[in-house]
Amino acid sequence: MKNCLIPFLLAVALPARLPAQAKPRYEVYAIRYATIPGFAVNQLVAGADPSRKLDIAMMVWLVRGGGHTILVDAGFYREQFFRQWRVTEFVRPDEAVKRAGVNPEDVTDLIITHMHWDHADGMDLFPKARVWMQKEELEYYAGEAWQSRRTHGGIDPDDVMAAVKLNLAGRMGLVQGDAQEILPGITCYTGGKHTWASQFVSVNTAAGMVVLASDNMYLYENLEKHVPIAATLDAASNLRAQDRMKQMAAKPELVVPGHDPEVMKRFPATQPGVVKIAAAE
C-alpha cells in the first residue's frame, strides 16, 4: 500500500509543468530617411568593380509587438555629416518614423547595431527609449579606441558623448555578448566585426525569423555572392556571420541588409519611404 501511494504523493507535491510561453510575434518595417548618391560599391562589396556606383539607402528599422515599439538603429542628423557627405531626400529620423505612425516618444527600445555615425548619431532623438548596445562596443569606443588615430574611423565624438550620457542617465542596456535575448523574441548576435563589436538582430514574426543585418551585410549582393563587406576588421568573421544569418532567417529574403535600396522595392510599401518586411499575424 505504501509503495502504491508514492506516485500519487509525488503528483500532488510537484507542480504541473506549464507550457512554455509563446514568443510575441512582431511586425517589421524598413524606413528610408535619406540617400547618399553615387557611393562606390567597392566600399560595400569586397573586390567589386571600382567604377560601380550606387545611390545607397539610409534606413532604420521599426519593430512593433509584445507591448514594445522598437527601433533598430537611429540614423544621423548632426550638421557635420552634411558637410562631409552629399545627402539627398533627408528626413530627420525622429520625423521619418512618424510616416509609420510612431512618435519619437513612443519608442520604448532602441537597438544600436554599431557606433558608426549613420547608425548611432540619432540615439538621443528618442527621449523615452532604452538604448541597447554591445557592452564591448561602448567600452571600446568610449575608451581604448581613441588612443590611436587609426582605431576609431567612422566614430564621431558627439555620438560617443551621447552614448555616455545615456548610460549615466540609466537608459543604456549593455548587451553581454552573443545570442542575448534582450526582449522576448528579440535577440542580439555579435556580427562580422564591421566595428569592434557590431551586432545584428533577429525578430520573431508570423513569417518566421527576420534578421536585421544592418552593416554586417551592406547589400543583398554580399549574401548572394558570398562576398564579405569591404569595411570589416575581419573578413572571415563577416562571412561566418552572413552564413549564420542565412541559416537563422526563415528564408534568405528575410535577411535584411543595411544600405541596399532594393529593400524598398522587394517589400510592399505602406507609406512613402516605408515598407513592411513582415507582419505580426
N, C-alpha and C positions, 0 to 999 in steps of 0.2 A: 504493500500500500504506500509506504514511504517513497519508494522509487517512482511509483506512478504519479505522485504529486509534484515531482521535481520539474517536469516540463511545464505544468500548469503554473507553478510558482514563478518560474523564470518568465513566462509570458506576461504575468501580471506585473512583475517587478521591473521589467525592461520596457522603456517607452517604444511605441511603434515607430519604425523608421519612416520618416516623412519623405515624400518625393522631393528631388532637387528642384529648387525654384527656377522656373524658366527665365532665361535671359531676356531682357527687353529687346524688342526689335526697333530699330531706328530708321528714320528716313535720312537720306544723304543728298546734299546739293553741292554743286560747284558754283561759285560766284566769281565772275571775272570783274576786276575793278580797274584794270589798266592793261596797256600793251607797251612792250618795248620793241619797236620795229627794227628790222634789219640786223637781228642778232646772229652772230656767227655760229653755225650748227656745230662746228668742230670744238666749240667751247661747251657743248652739251653732250655730244656723242663722240667718244674717243675714236680718233682716226678718220673722222668724216672729212669730206672734201672741203678745204678751206674757203672755197668760193661760195658755198651754200649759205644762204641767209634765210632767216625765219622771223616773222613777227610773233614773238612769244607772248603767251597769255600770262598775266599776273593774276593769281587766283587765291581765294581762301575757300574753305570747305565748311559747310554748315551741317551739323548732325543734330537731329531732334528726336526725343523719345525718352521714356523712362523718367519723366519729370525733369529732364535736363535739356538745355539749349546750349550746344557745344560748338565752338569754332575750332577748326584745326588751322593754325597759322593766322597771322594778324595783318599781313601786308605792310605797307610803308606809307608815310605821309610827311616826314620832316623835309625841310627845304633843301638840305644839302644833296639829297638824292636827285632832285630835279636839275641841279647844276651839273651833276656827274653823268646823268643819263638822259637820253631823249625819251620822254614818256608821253604817250598819247592815250586818249579815251579814259583819262583818270577820274575816278570817283573815290573819295576818301573811304577806306574800308568800313568805318562805322556808319557811313551813309549807304555804301553798297549793300550791306546786309539788310537794309530796310526794303530792298527790292524783293526779298524773300519773306517779308512780313516780320522782321525781327528788329527791335530797337536795341541800341548798344547796351542799355542797362538790363535787357532781358537775357543776355548771355551769362550763363551760370558757370561755364568752364571754358577755358581757352588752352588748347594744347599747342605748344610751340615745338615744331619738329627740330628746329636748329636755330642758331643765333645769327644767321645771315640777315642783313638789313631788310631784304624784301619779304621776309617771313616773320621777323620779330619786332620790327620797328613800331607797329601799331598796337603792341600789347597793352599800352596804357590808355587806349581808346575805349576800353570796355570796363566801366567803373566797378561792376559788381562781380566780375568773373574771378574764379580761382584759376591761376595760371599753372599749367603743368609743363615741366621741362626736365630733361635728364639731369640728375644731380651733378654728374661729371661735366656736363656741358656748361652749366652755370659756374661751377668751381673753376674750371679751366679758363673760361673767358673773363671771369672776374678776377683772375689771379695770374697764373703762370704764363698765359699766352702773351702778355704784354712785356715780358722780359726780353723778347726779341722782336724785331720788326717783321720777321718772316713767319710768325706763328699766329697772327690774328687777321689775316686777309679776309675782307668781307664783313668784319665785325665792327660795328660803329660804337664809339664810346658812349653816345647818348643812350643807345639801346642797352648797353651793359649797366649804366646807371639806373635806367628804368627797371631792369630786372632786379637789381639790388634793392631798390626802393620797394618793389612789390614784395620781396622777401622780408624786408624789415617791417612791412605792414601786415605780415602774416597771411598774405594772399598767394604765396608761391607753394605749389605742391611739387616736391622733388621726387622724381621717378627714379627708383633704385635699380637701374639696370634693365636687363632684357625680360620680355614676356611678363610685364606687370599690368594687371587689370586694374586700372585706376577708377573705373566706374563699371557697373555690371554691363557686360557686353562690349566694353571699350578697352582695348589692350594696346599698350605701347611696346614696341620692339626696337632694340638697338639696330641702327641701319648700316649702310655701307660706307661708313667713315667719310661722308661728304664734309662734315666738320668733325670736331674732336669726338663728340658723342651724339651725332644726329640720330633721330628716331623716326619710325613710321608707325601708322596706327591702323588697327583692324577694327571694324564696326560690324556688329551683328544686325542683319536686315532680313526682310522677308525673302529677298533674292539669294540669301546666303551671305557669306562673309565678303565684305568690301574692304579693300586695302587702300588706304590713302598714303601713297608712297612719298608725296612731297618731292624734295630734290634728291632722294635716294634713287629716283628714276625720273629724269627730266622729261623724256619723250616716250611715246609708245615704241618708237624705233629702238630704244635701248633694250626693251624686253623682247621685241620681235626678232631682233638680230643678235640678241645675247651679247651686247656690247656694253662695257662699263660707261658710266658717266665720265666726262672729261675732267671734272673737278672733284677729285676724291683723294683722300690721303692713302688709300689702299684699294687698288682696282680689283684685286682678288676678292676682298671682303664685299665690295659692291656687287660683284656678280653672284656671290653666295646669297646676299640679301635679295637680289632680284629673283633667284631660284626659289627662295623661301616664300617670297610674296606670291609668286605664281602658284605654288603648291597650296598656300593658305587660302587664296581667294576662291570663291565659288566657281569662277571661270576667269580666264585671263583678262577678259574685257573689264573686269571689276578691280583690276589693279590700276589705280588712277595716278598718272604722272603729274609732276609738279608744274610744268610750264607748257604743255602741249595744247595749242589752240584746237586740236582735234577733239578735245574733251567737250568743247561747246557744240560740236557737231554730232558726236556719237550718242548723245543722250537728249531726251526731249526737253525743250525749253519750257519754262513756266512763266518767266518774265524776261525782258531784255537783260542779257548778261547773267542769267540764272538757268541752270539745267538740273534736272532731277536724275541722280545716279541710281537711287534705289528707294523703294517705298518701305514703310514700316509694316504694312499688311498686304 
